[in-house]
Structure formats: C-alpha cells, structure tokens
Amino acid sequence: MNLSARAFRWTAQISLLLILAGLSAYLTVFNYLGNKERVFREGPITEVVGHGPVEIAKVRWQLDSLQPYTRLVNKEGEKIDVDQPAGSVIILVIASVTPLDGLRIDDGFSCEAKLRDDRGNVWEDTSAFGLEYPTFCGDDDHPIKRNQTAKIAQVYVVPAEAVAHLVGIQVEDTDTDVLRRVLFTW
C-alpha cells in the first residue's frame, strides 16, 4: 500500500469519527435544546427564600409546614383516599396565600406549587378531599377573598427514599416575559 492511499484511508476514518462524534453530541442535546416546554419544566430555580412571605404573580405566598405521613385522616379520624403506590410517602404542605390587588379572581385563581428535592426531582400535587384546608384556590366551600390570607393544603406522593432529600416547594410566575421560579425551603 503506498503512502497516498494510506493517508487517504486515515483521512476518511478520522473524518468519519468526527462526523459520528458530532452527530452523537447533537442528538444528545437536541431533545433538550429544541424542546421549549422541557426547558421550562426542568429549568433552574431563579430565587431561593426561606418560608416567605414572597409576592409571586400578585399572590403573597408563605410556606407554613411540610410534613411526611404514611396516611391522611380527616377530622373524624377516617382515612382520606389518596392514590398512593406501595413504598411511597404522602407529603402534606400547608401554605398561606393572599391574593393581592390586581389579581384576576373569577372562580378562584391558580395557586399551584410543586414539591422539589435536592436532586432536581419535581412532583405535582395530587387530589385529596376531606382535608381541613382547601387543596386549590377555586374551592366553593372555602372561598378566598382578595387581600385576605387563607391557608391551603397541597398533597404530594413521593417515593420513601426521596423524603430525606426534599427541600421545599417551588412556585412559578409565568405571566411575565422572564420566568420567575421561587423555591420556598423548609
């Protein structure tokens, strides 16, 4: 084999390796960079506060408690049904919310918070009925009035091994041009 054929073969092999490395890097990050919803969902925390209070999207939030339970009961001591797989723990979060002037309140307002751990996992709340406090800010039985503080309950179901890593709840303001994601630590 002469020198020019060997040089051509090496050039082709190196070029192929560079193309494959570039393609694999592109395919690895394309799903994240090209998906605006995923970037929003998994985006970074912009502020970390203690228990609060902090105003977010014309609602003043304060984290009152964050407690793990194996089951929830109502005032009469009856079990509250929560979709809870084996090996999971119920986290009950109590927060104080105050809708402020300028917030649109028709049939309630959005007061969604997500539970977060120190490993980047995020959990959405689950439905639970029969608690002392309402679980959403549009409850007809517990109406929330403007400029008056009310307590709400948020119920999360997490794996038992995640309990030691929980750091608090995150609340997001999506109404502005710049995403504001606040973490209330416990």
Backbone as numpy.savetxt, mean C-alpha at the origin, in Angstrom:
# Nx Ny Nz CAx CAy CAz Cx Cy Cz
43.09 -22.63 -40.36 42.23 -21.47 -40.36 43.14 -20.24 -40.36
42.86 -19.35 -41.26 43.74 -18.18 -41.35 43.31 -17.11 -40.34
44.12 -16.11 -40.19 43.93 -15.07 -39.18 42.67 -14.25 -39.43
42.36 -13.92 -40.67 41.18 -13.10 -40.95 39.88 -13.87 -40.65
39.84 -15.16 -40.91 38.65 -15.97 -40.60 38.46 -16.07 -39.09
39.57 -16.24 -38.35 39.49 -16.32 -36.90 39.01 -14.98 -36.31
39.51 -13.86 -36.81 39.10 -12.53 -36.34 37.62 -12.30 -36.64
37.19 -12.71 -37.82 35.77 -12.56 -38.18 34.90 -13.39 -37.24
35.29 -14.62 -36.91 34.52 -15.48 -36.03 34.44 -14.89 -34.62
35.56 -14.38 -34.09 35.56 -13.76 -32.77 34.68 -12.52 -32.75
34.76 -11.71 -33.78 33.93 -10.51 -33.87 32.45 -10.88 -33.87
32.11 -11.91 -34.62 30.70 -12.35 -34.68 30.24 -12.87 -33.31
31.08 -13.66 -32.64 30.72 -14.21 -31.34 30.58 -13.12 -30.29
31.51 -12.18 -30.28 31.44 -11.07 -29.31 30.22 -10.20 -29.60
29.94 -9.93 -30.86 28.76 -9.15 -31.22 27.48 -9.85 -30.78
27.41 -11.15 -30.98 26.24 -11.91 -30.57 26.07 -11.87 -29.05
27.17 -12.01 -28.31 27.10 -11.93 -26.85 26.63 -10.55 -26.38
27.13 -9.50 -27.01 26.70 -8.14 -26.65 25.23 -7.92 -26.96
24.77 -8.42 -28.09 23.35 -8.29 -28.45 22.49 -9.04 -27.45
22.88 -10.27 -27.09 22.10 -11.06 -26.13 22.10 -10.41 -24.74
23.22 -9.86 -24.31 23.29 -9.18 -23.01 22.41 -7.94 -23.00
22.45 -7.17 -24.07 21.61 -5.97 -24.17 20.14 -6.33 -24.21
19.79 -7.36 -24.96 18.39 -7.80 -25.04 17.89 -8.31 -23.71
18.70 -9.07 -23.01 18.27 -9.58 -21.70 18.11 -8.44 -20.70
18.99 -7.45 -20.71 18.85 -6.29 -19.82 17.59 -5.51 -20.16
17.32 -5.33 -21.44 16.12 -4.62 -21.86 14.86 -5.36 -21.41
14.81 -6.67 -21.63 13.64 -7.45 -21.24 13.44 -7.49 -19.74
14.53 -7.42 -19.00 14.43 -7.43 -17.54 13.79 -6.15 -17.02
14.17 -5.00 -17.53 13.64 -3.73 -17.01 12.46 -3.19 -17.79
12.15 -3.74 -18.96 11.07 -3.20 -19.77 9.73 -3.28 -19.06
9.44 -4.41 -18.40 8.16 -4.56 -17.72 7.98 -3.51 -16.64
9.04 -3.14 -15.97 8.94 -2.13 -14.93 8.90 -0.72 -15.52
9.82 -0.41 -16.42 9.91 0.95 -16.95 8.74 1.29 -17.87
8.21 0.29 -18.57 7.15 0.56 -19.52 5.76 0.49 -18.93
5.62 0.19 -17.64 4.32 0.01 -17.04 4.09 1.09 -15.99
3.38 2.15 -16.36 3.18 3.28 -15.45 2.37 2.88 -14.22
1.42 1.97 -14.38 0.62 1.54 -13.24 1.50 0.79 -12.22
2.40 -0.05 -12.70 3.28 -0.78 -11.80 4.25 0.17 -11.10
4.77 1.15 -11.82 5.65 2.13 -11.20 4.91 2.88 -10.10
3.64 3.24 -10.36 2.84 3.92 -9.35 2.59 3.01 -8.15
2.22 1.76 -8.41 1.88 0.82 -7.36 3.08 0.50 -6.47
4.24 0.35 -7.06 5.42 -0.05 -6.30 6.38 1.11 -6.05
5.93 2.31 -6.28 6.79 3.47 -6.15 7.26 3.73 -4.74
8.15 4.66 -4.61 8.76 4.92 -3.30 7.87 5.75 -2.39
8.17 5.68 -1.10 7.53 6.53 -0.10 8.16 7.91 -0.24
7.34 8.96 -0.23 7.87 10.31 -0.36 8.05 11.00 0.99
7.28 10.57 2.00 7.40 11.16 3.34 7.20 10.06 4.38
7.95 10.16 5.47 7.76 9.26 6.60 7.47 10.13 7.82
6.36 9.84 8.49 5.96 10.59 9.68 5.72 9.59 10.80
5.62 10.08 12.00 5.29 9.20 13.12 3.83 8.82 13.04
3.09 9.10 14.07 1.66 8.80 14.09 0.84 9.87 13.39
1.41 11.02 13.16 0.67 12.11 12.54 0.32 13.14 13.59
-0.55 14.04 13.34 -1.42 14.16 12.17 -0.72 14.80 10.97
-1.18 14.41 9.78 -0.68 14.95 8.53 -1.86 15.13 7.60
-1.87 16.27 6.88 -2.94 16.53 5.91 -2.53 15.97 4.56
-3.39 15.10 4.02 -3.16 14.48 2.72 -4.46 14.58 1.94
-4.43 15.27 0.82 -5.59 15.41 -0.07 -6.81 15.93 0.69
-6.64 16.97 1.48 -7.69 17.64 2.23 -8.35 16.75 3.28
-7.58 15.78 3.77 -8.01 14.92 4.88 -6.84 14.86 5.86
-7.13 15.14 7.13 -6.10 15.04 8.16 -6.12 13.62 8.71
-4.97 12.96 8.66 -4.82 11.56 9.09 -3.98 11.50 10.35
-4.33 10.55 11.23 -3.49 10.24 12.38 -3.63 8.75 12.68
-2.51 8.07 12.82 -2.50 6.64 13.14 -2.63 6.48 14.65
-3.71 5.82 15.08 -3.97 5.65 16.51 -3.44 4.31 17.04
-3.64 3.23 16.29 -3.14 1.94 16.74 -2.97 0.99 15.57
-2.11 0.01 15.77 -1.86 -1.04 14.78 -1.60 -2.30 15.60
-2.56 -3.23 15.61 -2.48 -4.40 16.48 -2.74 -5.69 15.71
-1.95 -6.74 15.96 -2.21 -8.04 15.35 -3.23 -8.83 16.19
-4.07 -9.61 15.51 -5.05 -10.47 16.16 -5.12 -11.79 15.40
-5.49 -12.84 16.13 -5.74 -14.12 15.46 -7.18 -14.18 14.95
-8.07 -13.44 15.61 -9.46 -13.31 15.15 -10.04 -12.03 15.72
-11.10 -11.54 15.09 -11.78 -10.32 15.55 -13.15 -10.69 16.11
-13.58 -9.98 17.14 -14.91 -10.19 17.71 -15.61 -8.84 17.82
-16.95 -8.88 17.80 -17.73 -7.64 17.95 -17.99 -7.37 19.43
-18.84 -6.39 19.72 -19.11 -6.00 21.11 -19.73 -7.13 21.92
-20.50 -7.99 21.26 -21.16 -9.10 21.94 -20.24 -10.31 22.09
-19.03 -10.25 21.61 -18.09 -11.35 21.70 -18.21 -12.36 20.58
-19.02 -12.07 19.56 -19.18 -12.97 18.43 -18.08 -12.72 17.40
-17.63 -13.81 16.79 -16.55 -13.71 15.81 -17.01 -12.94 14.58
-16.14 -12.04 14.12 -16.38 -11.28 12.88 -15.74 -12.06 11.75
-16.52 -12.32 10.70 -16.01 -13.08 9.57 -15.03 -12.25 8.75
-13.84 -12.77 8.61 -12.80 -12.18 7.78 -12.19 -13.31 6.96
-12.03 -13.08 5.67 -11.43 -14.10 4.81 -9.96 -14.23 5.20
-9.66 -15.27 5.99 -8.34 -15.44 6.57 -7.81 -16.83 6.29
-6.83 -16.95 5.38 -6.25 -18.27 5.13 -5.44 -18.78 6.33
-5.20 -20.08 6.36 -4.40 -20.67 7.43 -3.00 -20.06 7.44
-2.48 -19.82 8.63 -1.14 -19.27 8.75 -1.08 -17.76 8.60
-2.22 -17.11 8.62 -2.24 -15.65 8.47 -2.69 -14.99 9.77
-2.43 -13.71 9.86 -2.77 -12.91 11.04 -3.58 -11.72 10.57
-4.52 -11.31 11.40 -5.33 -10.11 11.11 -4.66 -8.92 11.78
-4.49 -7.86 11.02 -3.95 -6.61 11.56 -5.08 -5.60 11.56
-5.39 -5.06 12.74 -6.43 -4.06 12.87 -5.77 -2.70 13.09
-6.03 -1.79 12.18 -5.49 -0.43 12.27 -6.63 0.52 12.58
-6.45 1.34 13.59 -7.42 2.39 13.92 -6.75 3.72 13.59
-7.44 4.53 12.79 -6.91 5.83 12.40 -7.97 6.90 12.62
-7.52 8.10 12.92 -8.43 9.24 13.02 -8.35 10.02 11.72
-9.51 10.31 11.13 -9.55 11.08 9.89 -10.46 12.29 10.10
-10.03 13.40 9.53 -10.80 14.63 9.59 -10.90 15.21 8.18
-12.08 15.14 7.55 -12.23 15.78 6.24 -12.21 17.30 6.42
-11.41 17.98 5.64 -11.23 19.42 5.80 -12.00 20.18 4.73
-12.06 21.49 4.90 -12.73 22.35 3.92 -12.12 22.15 2.55
-12.96 22.10 1.53 -12.50 21.93 0.16 -12.57 20.50 -0.32
-12.78 19.54 0.59 -12.89 18.13 0.20 -14.32 17.87 -0.27
-14.44 17.21 -1.39 -15.75 16.88 -1.92 -16.29 15.65 -1.19
-17.40 15.86 -0.48 -18.04 14.76 0.25 -19.45 14.62 -0.30
-19.67 13.57 -1.08 -21.01 13.29 -1.59 -21.61 12.15 -0.76
-21.25 10.95 -1.11 -21.67 9.77 -0.34 -20.48 9.26 0.45
-19.71 10.16 1.00 -18.49 9.81 1.69 -17.29 10.27 0.87
-16.14 9.82 1.23 -14.91 10.18 0.53 -13.93 9.01 0.66
-12.90 9.04 -0.13 -11.93 7.95 -0.12 -10.99 8.11 1.07
-10.91 7.08 1.87 -9.95 7.08 2.98 -9.25 5.73 2.99
-8.59 5.45 1.89 -7.90 4.19 1.72 -6.47 4.29 2.22
-6.09 3.33 3.03 -4.72 3.23 3.50 -4.25 1.81 3.21
-2.96 1.66 2.98 -2.38 0.34 2.72 -1.37 0.03 3.82
-1.28 -1.23 4.17 -0.33 -1.68 5.18 0.99 -2.00 4.49
2.09 -1.62 5.12 3.40 -1.80 4.48 4.38 -2.40 5.48
5.31 -3.22 4.95 6.37 -3.75 5.80 7.72 -3.22 5.33
8.78 -3.58 6.07 10.11 -3.05 5.76 10.77 -3.76 4.59
10.10 -4.73 4.00 10.64 -5.45 2.84 9.99 -5.00 1.53
9.15 -3.96 1.59 8.52 -3.45 0.39 7.17 -4.06 0.06
6.68 -4.98 0.88 5.36 -5.57 0.65 4.27 -4.60 1.07
3.20 -4.60 0.30 2.06 -3.72 0.55 0.78 -4.56 0.51
-0.10 -4.35 1.51 -1.36 -5.07 1.56 -2.52 -4.09 1.53
-3.55 -4.45 0.78 -4.79 -3.68 0.74 -5.70 -4.16 1.87
-6.60 -3.28 2.31 -7.50 -3.68 3.38 -8.54 -4.67 2.86
-9.15 -5.38 3.78 -10.17 -6.36 3.45 -11.47 -6.00 4.15
-12.56 -6.54 3.68 -13.87 -6.22 4.25 -14.06 -6.92 5.59
-14.63 -6.19 6.53 -15.00 -6.73 7.83 -16.18 -5.91 8.34
-17.25 -6.58 8.71 -18.43 -5.89 9.19 -18.71 -6.27 10.64
-19.17 -5.31 11.43 -19.47 -5.57 12.82 -18.45 -4.98 13.79
-17.50 -4.24 13.26 -16.51 -3.59 14.13 -17.12 -2.36 14.80
-16.46 -1.90 15.83 -16.91 -0.71 16.55 -16.86 0.53 15.67
-15.87 0.60 14.78 -15.69 1.76 13.91 -16.00 1.39 12.46
-16.35 2.37 11.64 -16.58 2.07 10.23 -15.27 1.69 9.55
-15.36 0.90 8.47 -14.17 0.48 7.75 -13.95 1.29 6.48
-14.85 2.19 6.18 -14.67 3.09 5.04 -15.39 4.39 5.34
-15.05 5.42 4.61 -15.55 6.77 4.91 -16.84 7.12 4.17
-17.59 6.13 3.76 -18.88 6.37 3.13 -19.96 5.55 3.81
-19.75 5.21 5.08 -20.67 4.36 5.83 -21.88 5.19 6.28
-23.09 4.77 5.86 -24.31 5.50 6.23 -24.60 5.42 7.73
-24.19 4.32 8.37 -24.43 4.17 9.81 -23.50 5.03 10.66
-22.37 5.41 10.09 -21.39 6.25 10.79 -20.96 7.40 9.88
-21.84 8.36 9.63 -21.45 9.45 8.72 -20.33 10.30 9.32
-19.44 10.72 8.45 -18.32 11.57 8.87 -18.58 12.97 8.33
-18.54 13.94 9.23 -18.85 15.32 8.86 -17.56 16.11 8.66
-17.66 17.11 7.80 -16.53 17.99 7.51 -16.04 18.67 8.78
-14.71 18.73 8.93 -14.01 19.37 10.05 -14.29 18.71 11.40
-14.78 17.48 11.39 -14.97 16.72 12.63 -14.18 15.42 12.52
-13.41 15.13 13.54 -12.58 13.93 13.53 -13.41 12.70 13.83
-13.17 11.66 13.06 -13.84 10.37 13.26 -12.78 9.27 13.21
-13.07 8.20 13.88 -12.16 7.05 13.85 -12.67 6.04 12.83
-11.71 5.46 12.09 -12.04 4.40 11.14 -11.15 3.20 11.45
-11.64 2.03 11.06 -10.87 0.80 11.23 -10.50 0.28 9.85
-9.28 -0.18 9.71 -8.82 -0.83 8.49 -8.35 -2.22 8.90
-8.81 -3.25 8.18 -8.48 -4.63 8.50 -7.63 -5.21 7.38
-6.50 -5.81 7.75 -5.57 -6.40 6.78 -5.30 -7.85 7.20
-5.12 -8.71 6.23 -4.75 -10.09 6.49 -3.36 -10.30 5.88
-2.41 -10.67 6.74 -1.02 -10.82 6.30 -0.48 -12.17 6.75
0.56 -12.68 6.08 1.20 -13.91 6.56 1.81 -13.68 7.94
1.81 -14.72 8.78 2.31 -14.59 10.15 3.76 -14.12 10.19
4.58 -14.56 9.23 5.99 -14.17 9.24 6.20 -12.70 8.89
5.19 -12.03 8.36 5.32 -10.61 8.00 5.07 -9.69 9.18
4.44 -10.18 10.23 4.05 -9.32 11.35 5.25 -8.61 11.97
6.35 -9.29 12.13 7.54 -8.68 12.74 8.15 -7.60 11.86
7.80 -7.56 10.59 8.38 -6.60 9.66 7.46 -5.42 9.34
6.25 -5.40 9.90 5.31 -4.31 9.61 5.84 -2.99 10.15
5.71 -1.93 9.34 6.19 -0.62 9.77 5.08 0.40 9.90
3.95 0.23 9.22 2.87 1.20 9.33 1.96 1.17 8.13
1.22 2.26 7.98 0.29 2.38 6.85 0.76 3.49 5.92
0.44 3.33 4.65 0.76 4.39 3.69 -0.54 4.94 3.13
-0.55 6.25 2.98 -1.68 6.96 2.40 -1.15 7.77 1.23
-1.89 7.76 0.13 -1.42 8.40 -1.10 -2.32 9.55 -1.50
-1.72 10.56 -2.08 -2.45 11.68 -2.67 -2.22 11.61 -4.17
-3.25 11.19 -4.89 -3.13 11.03 -6.34 -3.76 12.20 -7.08
-4.28 13.18 -6.36 -4.96 14.30 -7.01 -4.00 15.36 -7.53
-2.75 15.30 -7.12 -1.78 16.30 -7.55 -0.94 15.76 -8.69
-0.19 16.64 -9.34 0.68 16.22 -10.43 1.84 15.36 -9.94
2.29 15.64 -8.73 3.40 14.89 -8.14 2.82 13.93 -7.10
3.12 12.65 -7.23 2.61 11.66 -6.30 3.16 11.91 -4.91
2.28 11.90 -3.93 2.68 12.04 -2.54 2.25 10.77 -1.81
3.21 10.02 -1.32 2.95 8.76 -0.62 3.56 8.89 0.77
2.69 8.95 1.79 3.11 9.18 3.17 3.02 7.88 3.95
4.08 7.55 4.69 4.10 6.38 5.54 3.97 6.81 7.00
2.91 6.32 7.65 2.71 6.54 9.08 3.32 5.34 9.81
4.35 5.58 10.60 5.03 4.47 11.27 4.41 4.20 12.61
4.55 2.95 13.05 4.03 2.54 14.34 5.12 2.09 15.25
